[in-house]
Amino acid sequence: MNDEKTKKLGICILVAHPILRYRLIIMSFNWIVITLCFYGLSLNSANEDLFIGMSMMALVELMAYIITLFIMDFFGRRPVLSLCQLLAGLSCVCAGFVPTTYYWARLTLALIGKMGASAAFATVFVYSAELFPTPVRNSAIGLCSTLARIGALLAPSIASLDSVLACLPFLISGG
């Protein structure tokens, strides 16, 4: 891409250029899904014991960020992002099929999902920034982050679906 043309078009280049438009759509969808899973797990996994659930969530989130820091450069952004989203999704679906009487099994699966979602969050920030040219990088990240709030807005509604069916929030977050 011509650097001078990119500077003149600004944020419009994200929609005008087919490759950048494709990247923007894919990464925006990734941001929405990761945010929905991240906040959905945060809101839904500490139902039994709030203090244990939330402290464990904070601990695995911290571990996920530290681990991601080291493995992202070794394996690459795309495989790490894919693996983290797969880990988060599968553990959410599995947690949905565990009966509510097995609190610790559900919490363990939710913690694994939270770890995957947290690692995916850390990875998607870096990966999104690397996919877009420098003149529009901040705009692309800002747009993806803004669209991610759709997932954040949906998370409380999805978490409240446990009053209808206990497995529903996990299945939606993981599916």
ZAPAPA-570572 format. One record per atom (N, C-alpha, C): residue number from 1; residue in three letters; atom name; x, y, z. Coordinates in steps of 0.001 Angstrom, whole numbers. Layout:
N
{NUM ALA CA {X Y Z}}
...
//
This chain:
175
{1 MET N {837 -1193 0}}
{1 MET CA {0 0 0}}
{1 MET C {873 1244 0}}
{2 ASN N {415 2224 -695}}
{2 ASN CA {1116 3489 -763}}
{2 ASN C {951 4219 564}}
{3 ASP N {2078 4568 1195}}
{3 ASP CA {2058 5189 2515}}
{3 ASP C {1381 6560 2488}}
{4 GLU N {1625 7336 1432}}
{4 GLU CA {1022 8664 1324}}
{4 GLU C {-501 8577 1166}}
{5 LYS N {-946 7599 387}}
{5 LYS CA {-2392 7405 186}}
{5 LYS C {-3056 6987 1496}}
{6 THR N {-2380 6142 2269}}
{6 THR CA {-2909 5681 3549}}
{6 THR C {-3094 6852 4518}}
{7 LYS N {-2128 7754 4535}}
{7 LYS CA {-2226 8909 5427}}
{7 LYS C {-3397 9820 5051}}
{8 LYS N {-3655 9965 3764}}
{8 LYS CA {-4741 10834 3315}}
{8 LYS C {-6107 10234 3624}}
{9 LEU N {-6251 8922 3438}}
{9 LEU CA {-7543 8281 3648}}
{9 LEU C {-7868 8078 5131}}
{10 GLY N {-6856 7919 5949}}
{10 GLY CA {-7072 7722 7379}}
{10 GLY C {-7833 6437 7674}}
{11 ILE N {-8832 6542 8514}}
{11 ILE CA {-9589 5367 8948}}
{11 ILE C {-10413 4760 7805}}
{12 CYS N {-10710 5532 6784}}
{12 CYS CA {-11493 5028 5643}}
{12 CYS C {-10773 3911 4900}}
{13 ILE N {-9461 3873 4999}}
{13 ILE CA {-8695 2821 4321}}
{13 ILE C {-9035 1443 4882}}
{14 LEU N {-9482 1378 6129}}
{14 LEU CA {-9850 99 6733}}
{14 LEU C {-11038 -538 6023}}
{15 VAL N {-11923 285 5515}}
{15 VAL CA {-13092 -222 4804}}
{15 VAL C {-12841 -267 3299}}
{16 ALA N {-12047 654 2782}}
{16 ALA CA {-11820 755 1345}}
{16 ALA C {-10916 -362 813}}
{17 HIS N {-9920 -747 1556}}
{17 HIS CA {-8971 -1763 1101}}
{17 HIS C {-9506 -3149 1462}}
{18 PRO N {-9651 -4056 480}}
{18 PRO CA {-10300 -5357 745}}
{18 PRO C {-9574 -6222 1780}}
{19 ILE N {-8261 -6226 1767}}
{19 ILE CA {-7522 -7056 2731}}
{19 ILE C {-7703 -6509 4138}}
{20 LEU N {-7597 -5194 4288}}
{20 LEU CA {-7776 -4594 5615}}
{20 LEU C {-9212 -4746 6105}}
{21 ARG N {-10175 -4644 5193}}
{21 ARG CA {-11581 -4834 5558}}
{21 ARG C {-11806 -6259 6060}}
{22 TYR N {-11248 -7235 5369}}
{22 TYR CA {-11356 -8637 5776}}
{22 TYR C {-10732 -8851 7163}}
{23 ARG N {-9547 -8307 7368}}
{23 ARG CA {-8877 -8421 8667}}
{23 ARG C {-9695 -7765 9766}}
{24 LEU N {-10255 -6590 9464}}
{24 LEU CA {-11050 -5863 10452}}
{24 LEU C {-12283 -6662 10860}}
{25 ILE N {-12957 -7266 9894}}
{25 ILE CA {-14157 -8059 10196}}
{25 ILE C {-13793 -9268 11048}}
{26 ILE N {-12755 -9989 10657}}
{26 ILE CA {-12339 -11190 11399}}
{26 ILE C {-11887 -10832 12807}}
{27 MET N {-11068 -9814 12933}}
{27 MET CA {-10563 -9456 14260}}
{27 MET C {-11672 -8865 15133}}
{28 SER N {-12603 -8138 14562}}
{28 SER CA {-13730 -7616 15349}}
{28 SER C {-14566 -8757 15894}}
{29 PHE N {-14803 -9761 15066}}
{29 PHE CA {-15545 -10932 15527}}
{29 PHE C {-14781 -11651 16638}}
{30 ASN N {-13459 -11781 16494}}
{30 ASN CA {-12645 -12384 17554}}
{30 ASN C {-12772 -11612 18857}}
{31 TRP N {-12697 -10299 18775}}
{31 TRP CA {-12806 -9466 19974}}
{31 TRP C {-14161 -9647 20651}}
{32 ILE N {-15237 -9690 19851}}
{32 ILE CA {-16579 -9851 20418}}
{32 ILE C {-16696 -11188 21138}}
{33 VAL N {-16235 -12247 20506}}
{33 VAL CA {-16338 -13591 21087}}
{33 VAL C {-15495 -13710 22352}}
{34 ILE N {-14278 -13204 22313}}
{34 ILE CA {-13401 -13285 23481}}
{34 ILE C {-13993 -12486 24652}}
{35 THR N {-14503 -11302 24375}}
{35 THR CA {-15084 -10473 25432}}
{35 THR C {-16322 -11128 26035}}
{36 LEU N {-17162 -11704 25189}}
{36 LEU CA {-18351 -12399 25676}}
{36 LEU C {-17967 -13560 26585}}
{37 CYS N {-17018 -14356 26165}}
{37 CYS CA {-16576 -15497 26974}}
{37 CYS C {-15907 -15027 28268}}
{38 PHE N {-15049 -14025 28164}}
{38 PHE CA {-14308 -13508 29323}}
{38 PHE C {-15253 -12998 30403}}
{39 TYR N {-16153 -12103 30030}}
{39 TYR CA {-17070 -11532 31015}}
{39 TYR C {-18177 -12504 31410}}
{40 GLY N {-18579 -13353 30481}}
{40 GLY CA {-19578 -14369 30815}}
{40 GLY C {-19073 -15322 31881}}
{41 LEU N {-17820 -15744 31757}}
{41 LEU CA {-17234 -16619 32776}}
{41 LEU C {-17050 -15879 34090}}
{42 SER N {-16659 -14634 34018}}
{42 SER CA {-16475 -13854 35246}}
{42 SER C {-17776 -13709 36017}}
{43 LEU N {-18867 -13520 35305}}
{43 LEU CA {-20155 -13300 35961}}
{43 LEU C {-20841 -14589 36398}}
{44 ASN N {-20563 -15690 35742}}
{44 ASN CA {-21352 -16892 35964}}
{44 ASN C {-20658 -17965 36797}}
{45 SER N {-19369 -17868 37018}}
{45 SER CA {-18675 -18995 37627}}
{45 SER C {-18562 -18923 39145}}
{46 ALA N {-18898 -17816 39730}}
{46 ALA CA {-18738 -17680 41176}}
{46 ALA C {-20077 -17717 41892}}
{47 ASN N {-21007 -18506 41393}}
{47 ASN CA {-22350 -18518 41975}}
{47 ASN C {-22386 -19106 43381}}
{48 GLU N {-21666 -20171 43627}}
{48 GLU CA {-21721 -20881 44906}}
{48 GLU C {-20992 -20113 46017}}
{49 ASP N {-19724 -19814 45789}}
{49 ASP CA {-18909 -19100 46780}}
{49 ASP C {-18210 -17942 46073}}
{50 LEU N {-18695 -16747 46297}}
{50 LEU CA {-18219 -15569 45582}}
{50 LEU C {-16730 -15321 45785}}
{51 PHE N {-16247 -15423 47025}}
{51 PHE CA {-14858 -15071 47315}}
{51 PHE C {-13879 -16079 46741}}
{52 ILE N {-14185 -17352 46856}}
{52 ILE CA {-13296 -18373 46285}}
{52 ILE C {-13312 -18286 44767}}
{53 GLY N {-14493 -18177 44192}}
{53 GLY CA {-14606 -18107 42740}}
{53 GLY C {-13876 -16925 42141}}
{54 MET N {-14074 -15752 42707}}
{54 MET CA {-13436 -14556 42169}}
{54 MET C {-11927 -14526 42409}}
{55 SER N {-11497 -14999 43561}}
{55 SER CA {-10048 -15011 43798}}
{55 SER C {-9353 -16011 42892}}
{56 MET N {-9997 -17151 42648}}
{56 MET CA {-9414 -18122 41724}}
{56 MET C {-9410 -17575 40295}}
{57 MET N {-10463 -16850 39919}}
{57 MET CA {-10519 -16229 38592}}
{57 MET C {-9363 -15240 38414}}
{58 ALA N {-9115 -14435 39426}}
{58 ALA CA {-8022 -13467 39352}}
{58 ALA C {-6674 -14166 39249}}
{59 LEU N {-6522 -15251 39977}}
{59 LEU CA {-5258 -15990 39949}}
{59 LEU C {-4996 -16603 38570}}
{60 VAL N {-6004 -17258 37980}}
{60 VAL CA {-5769 -17870 36664}}
{60 VAL C {-5620 -16806 35580}}
{61 GLU N {-6257 -15665 35762}}
{61 GLU CA {-6078 -14585 34793}}
{61 GLU C {-4649 -14074 34811}}
{62 LEU N {-4102 -13905 35989}}
{62 LEU CA {-2704 -13479 36116}}
{62 LEU C {-1761 -14517 35520}}
{63 MET N {-2024 -15794 35813}}
{63 MET CA {-1190 -16860 35246}}
{63 MET C {-1279 -16876 33723}}
{64 ALA N {-2471 -16665 33188}}
{64 ALA CA {-2649 -16666 31733}}
{64 ALA C {-1839 -15555 31077}}
{65 TYR N {-1836 -14375 31679}}
{65 TYR CA {-1080 -13263 31107}}
{65 TYR C {417 -13539 31136}}
{66 ILE N {896 -14122 32214}}
{66 ILE CA {2329 -14419 32322}}
{66 ILE C {2726 -15510 31331}}
{67 ILE N {1934 -16561 31236}}
{67 ILE CA {2247 -17652 30307}}
{67 ILE C {2194 -17157 28863}}
{68 THR N {1182 -16359 28549}}
{68 THR CA {1032 -15840 27189}}
{68 THR C {2214 -14973 26799}}
{69 LEU N {2735 -14247 27743}}
{69 LEU CA {3890 -13388 27491}}
{69 LEU C {5053 -14186 26917}}
{70 PHE N {5239 -15400 27399}}
{70 PHE CA {6365 -16219 26968}}
{70 PHE C {6066 -17068 25728}}
{71 ILE N {4857 -17589 25613}}
{71 ILE CA {4588 -18506 24503}}
{71 ILE C {4213 -17799 23199}}
{72 MET N {3794 -16546 23279}}
{72 MET CA {3384 -15831 22069}}
{72 MET C {4534 -15679 21077}}
{73 ASP N {5707 -15336 21560}}
{73 ASP CA {6848 -15154 20668}}
{73 ASP C {7386 -16491 20164}}
{74 PHE N {7238 -17525 20955}}
{74 PHE CA {7788 -18826 20573}}
{74 PHE C {6923 -19515 19522}}
{75 PHE N {5607 -19547 19715}}
{75 PHE CA {4711 -20271 18818}}
{75 PHE C {4053 -19386 17763}}
{76 GLY N {4018 -18094 17980}}
{76 GLY CA {3358 -17181 17041}}
{76 GLY C {1990 -16765 17556}}
{77 ARG N {1501 -15665 17023}}
{77 ARG CA {243 -15100 17521}}
{77 ARG C {-973 -15919 17113}}
{78 ARG N {-1054 -16283 15836}}
{78 ARG CA {-2249 -16973 15348}}
{78 ARG C {-2463 -18334 16008}}
{79 PRO N {-1443 -19197 16111}}
{79 PRO CA {-1678 -20483 16786}}
{79 PRO C {-2050 -20327 18261}}
{80 VAL N {-1424 -19376 18938}}
{80 VAL CA {-1730 -19162 20357}}
{80 VAL C {-3159 -18653 20514}}
{81 LEU N {-3567 -17718 19654}}
{81 LEU CA {-4931 -17200 19710}}
{81 LEU C {-5940 -18309 19437}}
{82 SER N {-5678 -19111 18424}}
{82 SER CA {-6588 -20216 18086}}
{82 SER C {-6678 -21229 19216}}
{83 LEU N {-5547 -21606 19774}}
{83 LEU CA {-5523 -22583 20865}}
{83 LEU C {-6234 -22047 22105}}
{84 CYS N {-6013 -20793 22420}}
{84 CYS CA {-6661 -20197 23598}}
{84 CYS C {-8168 -20118 23434}}
{85 GLN N {-8625 -19748 22243}}
{85 GLN CA {-10064 -19691 22020}}
{85 GLN C {-10673 -21089 22036}}
{86 LEU N {-9953 -22043 21495}}
{86 LEU CA {-10427 -23427 21524}}
{86 LEU C {-10496 -23951 22959}}
{87 LEU N {-9476 -23663 23746}}
{87 LEU CA {-9447 -24075 25153}}
{87 LEU C {-10603 -23451 25930}}
{88 ALA N {-10821 -22166 25739}}
{88 ALA CA {-11901 -21472 26441}}
{88 ALA C {-13263 -22025 26021}}
{89 GLY N {-13456 -22201 24740}}
{89 GLY CA {-14743 -22685 24249}}
{89 GLY C {-15048 -24106 24698}}
{90 LEU N {-14074 -25000 24564}}
{90 LEU CA {-14306 -26399 24956}}
{90 LEU C {-14544 -26548 26449}}
{91 SER N {-13802 -25801 27248}}
{91 SER CA {-14004 -25919 28689}}
{91 SER C {-15355 -25342 29111}}
{92 CYS N {-15819 -24303 28420}}
{92 CYS CA {-17157 -23761 28716}}
{92 CYS C {-18241 -24765 28358}}
{93 VAL N {-18113 -25381 27196}}
{93 VAL CA {-19104 -26377 26783}}
{93 VAL C {-19096 -27559 27750}}
{94 CYS N {-17914 -28013 28137}}
{94 CYS CA {-17823 -29119 29099}}
{94 CYS C {-18422 -28730 30445}}
{95 ALA N {-18168 -27503 30896}}
{95 ALA CA {-18737 -27034 32161}}
{95 ALA C {-20254 -26974 32087}}
{96 GLY N {-20776 -26708 30920}}
{96 GLY CA {-22223 -26669 30754}}
{96 GLY C {-22875 -28019 30942}}
{97 PHE N {-22151 -29090 30640}}
{97 PHE CA {-22704 -30431 30774}}
{97 PHE C {-22469 -31068 32143}}
{98 VAL N {-21697 -30399 32984}}
{98 VAL CA {-21474 -30900 34349}}
{98 VAL C {-22652 -30448 35214}}
{99 PRO N {-23259 -31358 35972}}
{99 PRO CA {-24387 -30966 36838}}
{99 PRO C {-23973 -29912 37862}}
{100 THR N {-24919 -29074 38251}}
{100 THR CA {-24622 -27984 39188}}
{100 THR C {-24230 -28487 40568}}
{101 THR N {-24558 -29736 40901}}
{101 THR CA {-24179 -30278 42209}}
{101 THR C {-22667 -30502 42306}}
{102 TYR N {-22000 -30613 41185}}
{102 TYR CA {-20541 -30773 41175}}
{102 TYR C {-19887 -29403 41030}}
{103 TYR N {-19923 -28647 42113}}
{103 TYR CA {-19445 -27262 42085}}
{103 TYR C {-17972 -27179 41689}}
{104 TRP N {-17128 -28001 42283}}
{104 TRP CA {-15691 -27895 42048}}
{104 TRP C {-15310 -28300 40635}}
{105 ALA N {-16009 -29268 40076}}
{105 ALA CA {-15732 -29655 38692}}
{105 ALA C {-16118 -28528 37735}}
{106 ARG N {-17273 -27919 37986}}
{106 ARG CA {-17699 -26786 37148}}
{106 ARG C {-16759 -25596 37295}}
{107 LEU N {-16349 -25334 38539}}
{107 LEU CA {-15433 -24217 38776}}
{107 LEU C {-14089 -24469 38098}}
{108 THR N {-13594 -25696 38167}}
{108 THR CA {-12315 -26025 37536}}
{108 THR C {-12393 -25811 36024}}
{109 LEU N {-13452 -26285 35413}}
{109 LEU CA {-13617 -26084 33974}}
{109 LEU C {-13795 -24607 33635}}
{110 ALA N {-14513 -23877 34477}}
{110 ALA CA {-14677 -22440 34262}}
{110 ALA C {-13336 -21707 34403}}
{111 LEU N {-12509 -22165 35336}}
{111 LEU CA {-11190 -21553 35508}}
{111 LEU C {-10298 -21823 34299}}
{112 ILE N {-10377 -23016 33747}}
{112 ILE CA {-9618 -23326 32534}}
{112 ILE C {-10107 -22442 31388}}
{113 GLY N {-11424 -22283 31299}}
{113 GLY CA {-11989 -21399 30281}}
{113 GLY C {-11574 -19951 30474}}
{114 LYS N {-11555 -19514 31720}}
{114 LYS CA {-11142 -18140 32018}}
{114 LYS C {-9677 -17935 31668}}
{115 MET N {-8871 -18954 31913}}
{115 MET CA {-7462 -18864 31556}}
{115 MET C {-7306 -18746 30037}}
{116 GLY N {-8065 -19554 29299}}
{116 GLY CA {-8013 -19473 27843}}
{116 GLY C {-8512 -18135 27324}}
{117 ALA N {-9594 -17635 27894}}
{117 ALA CA {-10141 -16344 27464}}
{117 ALA C {-9194 -15198 27805}}
{118 SER N {-8569 -15256 28963}}
{118 SER CA {-7619 -14207 29346}}
{118 SER C {-6396 -14214 28445}}
{119 ALA N {-5894 -15412 28150}}
{119 ALA CA {-4745 -15522 27252}}
{119 ALA C {-5119 -15058 25847}}
{120 ALA N {-6332 -15370 25421}}
{120 ALA CA {-6800 -14926 24103}}
{120 ALA C {-6915 -13402 24070}}
{121 PHE N {-7373 -12811 25167}}
{121 PHE CA {-7466 -11353 25251}}
{121 PHE C {-6085 -10714 25091}}
{122 ALA N {-5104 -11264 25801}}
{122 ALA CA {-3749 -10723 25714}}
{122 ALA C {-3185 -10882 24302}}
{123 THR N {-3483 -11998 23668}}
{123 THR CA {-2960 -12274 22338}}
{123 THR C {-3649 -11435 21270}}
{124 VAL N {-4963 -11269 21383}}
{124 VAL CA {-5697 -10543 20348}}
{124 VAL C {-5295 -9070 20312}}
{125 PHE N {-4910 -8513 21432}}
{125 PHE CA {-4426 -7133 21447}}
{125 PHE C {-3175 -7005 20580}}
{126 VAL N {-2205 -7876 20827}}
{126 VAL CA {-935 -7806 20106}}
{126 VAL C {-1129 -8163 18634}}
{127 TYR N {-1870 -9235 18385}}
{127 TYR CA {-2062 -9716 17018}}
{127 TYR C {-2822 -8697 16172}}
{128 SER N {-3833 -8075 16730}}
{128 SER CA {-4593 -7058 15988}}
{128 SER C {-3707 -5882 15622}}
{129 ALA N {-2867 -5477 16541}}
{129 ALA CA {-1983 -4342 16269}}
{129 ALA C {-997 -4657 15151}}
{130 GLU N {-582 -5900 15061}}
{130 GLU CA {398 -6269 14049}}
{130 GLU C {-213 -6467 12664}}
{131 LEU N {-1522 -6615 12580}}
{131 LEU CA {-2168 -6869 11295}}
{131 LEU C {-2440 -5608 10475}}
{132 PHE N {-2408 -4454 11110}}
{132 PHE CA {-2789 -3219 10430}}
{132 PHE C {-1583 -2298 10278}}
{133 PRO N {-1553 -1513 9179}}
{133 PRO CA {-433 -585 8979}}
{133 PRO C {-418 511 10052}}
{134 THR N {743 1027 10297}}
{134 THR CA {952 1995 11372}}
{134 THR C {20 3211 11321}}
{135 PRO N {-231 3826 10168}}
{135 PRO CA {-1090 5033 10176}}
{135 PRO C {-2525 4789 10646}}
{136 VAL N {-3029 3542 10531}}
{136 VAL CA {-4405 3267 10940}}
{136 VAL C {-4482 2242 12069}}
{137 ARG N {-3363 1922 12639}}
{137 ARG CA {-3322 889 13685}}
{137 ARG C {-4172 1260 14895}}
{138 ASN N {-4021 2461 15399}}
{138 ASN CA {-4800 2877 16574}}
{138 ASN C {-6296 2895 16274}}
{139 SER N {-6650 3333 15084}}
{139 SER CA {-8068 3354 14708}}
{139 SER C {-8629 1946 14622}}
{140 ALA N {-7855 1018 14075}}
{140 ALA CA {-8314 -367 13956}}
{140 ALA C {-8483 -1010 15327}}
{141 ILE N {-7519 -796 16212}}
{141 ILE CA {-7620 -1342 17568}}
{141 ILE C {-8798 -708 18304}}
{142 GLY N {-8969 580 18157}}
{142 GLY CA {-10097 1263 18799}}
{142 GLY C {-11437 769 18293}}
{143 LEU N {-11537 534 16987}}
{143 LEU CA {-12776 30 16418}}
{143 LEU C {-13061 -1398 16883}}
{144 CYS N {-12034 -2239 16897}}
{144 CYS CA {-12205 -3611 17399}}
{144 CYS C {-12611 -3603 18872}}
{145 SER N {-11959 -2771 19656}}
{145 SER CA {-12279 -2684 21077}}
{145 SER C {-13693 -2164 21307}}
{146 THR N {-14111 -1219 20485}}
{146 THR CA {-15472 -699 20603}}
{146 THR C {-16492 -1773 20266}}
{147 LEU N {-16246 -2521 19202}}
{147 LEU CA {-17150 -3599 18823}}
{147 LEU C {-17140 -4734 19850}}
{148 ALA N {-16025 -4902 20554}}
{148 ALA CA {-15952 -5931 21597}}
{148 ALA C {-16939 -5655 22724}}
{149 ARG N {-17319 -4410 22882}}
{149 ARG CA {-18283 -4072 23935}}
{149 ARG C {-19654 -4683 23671}}
{150 ILE N {-19903 -5134 22440}}
{150 ILE CA {-21136 -5884 22167}}
{150 ILE C {-21139 -7153 23008}}
{151 GLY N {-19993 -7835 23043}}
{151 GLY CA {-19864 -9026 23879}}
{151 GLY C {-19995 -8704 25353}}
{152 ALA N {-19419 -7567 25755}}
{152 ALA CA {-19520 -7163 27159}}
{152 ALA C {-20955 -6809 27533}}
{153 LEU N {-21690 -6232 26595}}
{153 LEU CA {-23096 -5902 26857}}
{153 LEU C {-23972 -7156 26928}}
{154 LEU N {-23646 -8156 26135}}
{154 LEU CA {-24437 -9389 26122}}
{154 LEU C {-24131 -10306 27308}}
{155 ALA N {-22943 -10204 27879}}
{155 ALA CA {-22511 -11126 28935}}
{155 ALA C {-23447 -11159 30146}}
{156 PRO N {-23887 -10042 30718}}
{156 PRO CA {-24797 -10138 31866}}
{156 PRO C {-26133 -10800 31528}}
{157 SER N {-26639 -10524 30341}}
{157 SER CA {-27902 -11158 29936}}
{157 SER C {-27745 -12658 29786}}
{158 ILE N {-26626 -13051 29211}}
{158 ILE CA {-26368 -14485 29033}}
{158 ILE C {-26115 -15145 30380}}
{159 ALA N {-25406 -14470 31275}}
{159 ALA CA {-25153 -15030 32607}}
{159 ALA C {-26447 -15203 33398}}
{160 SER N {-27418 -14333 33166}}
{160 SER CA {-28684 -14448 33892}}
{160 SER C {-29571 -15575 33361}}
{161 LEU N {-29196 -16173 32257}}
{161 LEU CA {-29964 -17287 31708}}
{161 LEU C {-29849 -18559 32545}}
{162 ASP N {-28980 -18555 33542}}
{162 ASP CA {-28872 -19736 34415}}
{162 ASP C {-30145 -19942 35234}}
{163 SER N {-30974 -18905 35352}}
{163 SER CA {-32259 -19077 36030}}
{163 SER C {-33244 -19868 35162}}
{164 VAL N {-33035 -19862 33861}}
{164 VAL CA {-33862 -20635 32945}}
{164 VAL C {-33356 -22074 32869}}
{165 LEU N {-32062 -22218 32580}}
{165 LEU CA {-31421 -23520 32475}}
{165 LEU C {-29969 -23343 32897}}
{166 ALA N {-29521 -24108 33878}}
{166 ALA CA {-28204 -23890 34488}}
{166 ALA C {-27046 -24020 33506}}
{167 CYS N {-27200 -24830 32477}}
{167 CYS CA {-26092 -25039 31543}}
{167 CYS C {-26041 -23990 30436}}
{168 LEU N {-27083 -23208 30269}}
{168 LEU CA {-27195 -22286 29143}}
{168 LEU C {-26074 -21246 29057}}
{169 PRO N {-25705 -20552 30151}}
{169 PRO CA {-24631 -19556 30018}}
{169 PRO C {-23304 -20158 29559}}
{170 PHE N {-22972 -21328 30074}}
{170 PHE CA {-21714 -21965 29660}}
{170 PHE C {-21760 -22396 28206}}
{171 LEU N {-22884 -22947 27788}}
{171 LEU CA {-22994 -23410 26411}}
{171 LEU C {-22958 -22256 25407}}
{172 ILE N {-23585 -21149 25758}}
{172 ILE CA {-23551 -19979 24865}}
{172 ILE C {-22165 -19371 24856}}
{173 SER N {-21520 -19244 26004}}
{173 SER CA {-20175 -18676 26054}}
{173 SER C {-19171 -19547 25325}}
{174 GLY N {-19337 -20836 25385}}
{174 GLY CA {-18400 -21729 24732}}
{174 GLY C {-18730 -22042 23296}}
{175 GLY N {-19977 -21800 22914}}
{175 GLY CA {-20398 -22161 21555}}
{175 GLY C {-20164 -21064 20619}}
//
